[in-house]
Structure formats: structure tokens, C-alpha cells
Amino acid sequence: MSKFMQFIQKIERFLMAALASLSLLLAVWEMFMRYYFPSFLPDWTSEMVVYFITASVMLSGGLLVSENRHVHADLFLRMVPPAHQRYLEIAFCLIGIGVCLVMVERGWAIVDFAYMLDERSDSSLQFPVFIYYAFVPMAFGLMMLHYLHRLMEYLFSFDIKTMTTTEIDLENAD
């Protein structure tokens, strides 16, 4: 499963970089057009920048989970000895999977509803908004894969030395 997750991470990183780069290029192009050719400035560039940045940020959640940098209650982890942290991490993974399941299910309902209504953006581009909304269930589905992988690691290949949180003495740290 590790090779599969590495492949997923490469795809996520590529998509995040591509979407962020596109948003940067569009933002620079819009700035250039605004100052030098304002009459030719389309009304959809800032809208697409928002779409691309939002999609890129949404996709980052899975990578944060796999790198142990996503939101979780490490305050509680520091309160228990390393031998018991495994059980809290398993609980955090299960909670994360539950949240992801709800977001995927509700996200697809929103995508389906926007598709059914043929909802479009207000700009002249008339962008189909269901595509933008689709990043919510897609991103949370990918994040759920990362939580499942993390859960499997804590269940079947737990290493107390590398997979626990220890207290850091900030006063005496160099």
C-alpha cells in the first residue's frame, strides 16, 4: 500500500503545483492587462484564480495527514505516555475517516444538485460551478485514503520510537 500512497502523493503534489501555478500566471496576466490594456481585461480571471487556489488548498489536506501535520489534538497525545499514544492516534484516524466520509457524501450531494440546476458562474465565462464544488468530495476522498493508510500503520506496523509524540523542552532547546 505504501507504493500506492506514494503514487497518490505524487499526483496530489503535481495537481497542487499545477493549480497554484495556473492561478499565479492568471493573477500576473490580470495585473498586466489591468495596467496596460484595461479595455481588453476579461471579467473571469480573478474568478479562476480563486477556483485554482481553493482547489490547490483543498488537495493539500491529504498530504498534511500523511506528513502528520494535519489538525489533530497533539495536546492530548502529550498527556499520555508513548505506549498509549497509539490508541489515541487510532481514535484520531477513525474520527478523521468519519469526517471525510460525511464530507464526501455531502459534497457529492452538492455537486449533483449544482449539476442538476446547471449552476454557472456570474462572469462571462459561465463556468459550471459543479466542477468547482467537485473538489470538496475529491479532496476529502483523497484525505480519507491518507487516514486509512495512517490507520493501517498504527494498527499493523507501530514503531514507538518514530510514531509517538514526545514533549519538547522549549526552555532548554538549542
LINDANOR-V951936 format. One record per helix or strand of 3 or more residues. SS is the DSSP state (A for helix, B for strand). FROM is the first residue (numbers start at 1). TO is the last residue. Records with the same first field share a line. If there is no record, write none. Layout:
SS=FROM-TO, FROM-TO
This chain:
A=2-36, 38-40, 45-66, 74-79, 82-117, 129-156
